[in-house]
């Protein structure tokens, strides 16, 4: 696996943090749009995809911050 230099690591971490924050906002927006009854499958599927992507990015961020 390719390791980043300390400078790039900071930039990559910042980018991941921004992406994580955006995903969290998107997830909250999706949750607000879910009606209490008759939830469409597409909305649930979209929510699950965003939550999986969020977890993946959080894992990447954790791995980048880990020392060798």
N, C-alpha and C positions, 0 to 999 in steps of 0.2 A: 504494500500500500504506500502511496506517495505521501510523504510528510511535508508539511508546509513550513516555510520559514516563519520566525516569530512575527514579522511584519504582516505577512500574508495571513497568518493565523488570526490576527486581530481583525483584519478586514473580513475574512471569511466568517468569523464569529459574529461580527456586527451584522453582516448580511443575513446570517441564519437567525439572529435575534429579531431582525426586522420582519423576516418571513414568518417567524413564529408568532409575532404580535399580530401580523395581518391575518394569519390563519385563525387565531383566537377571536379576532373581530368577526371574521366570516362565519365562524361556528356560532357565535352569539346571535348574529343576524339570522342565520338559518333557523336556530331554535326559536327566535321570536316569530318567525313566519309560520311555524308549525301550528296548525289549528288544533284545538283540543279534541276534535272529532274528525273522522274521515281523513287521516293523514295519508298523503300521497306517497306511494312507494319511492318515487324519484327524489323526494325531499329527504327521506330517511337514508336512501342510498348516497346522496350528496353529502349529508351530514357524516355518515360513516367514512366516506372517502377523505373528507377534510380532517376528521379526527385521526385517521391512520397516518395521513401526511404530517400532521402536527407531531405525533409520537415519533415518527421517523426523523424529523428535523431536530427534535429535542435530543434524540439518541445521538445524532451526528454532532450536535453541539457539545454534548457530554464527552464524546470520544475525542473531539478536537482539543478540549481543555485538559485532557489527561496527559500527564508527562510520560515520556518514553520509559 
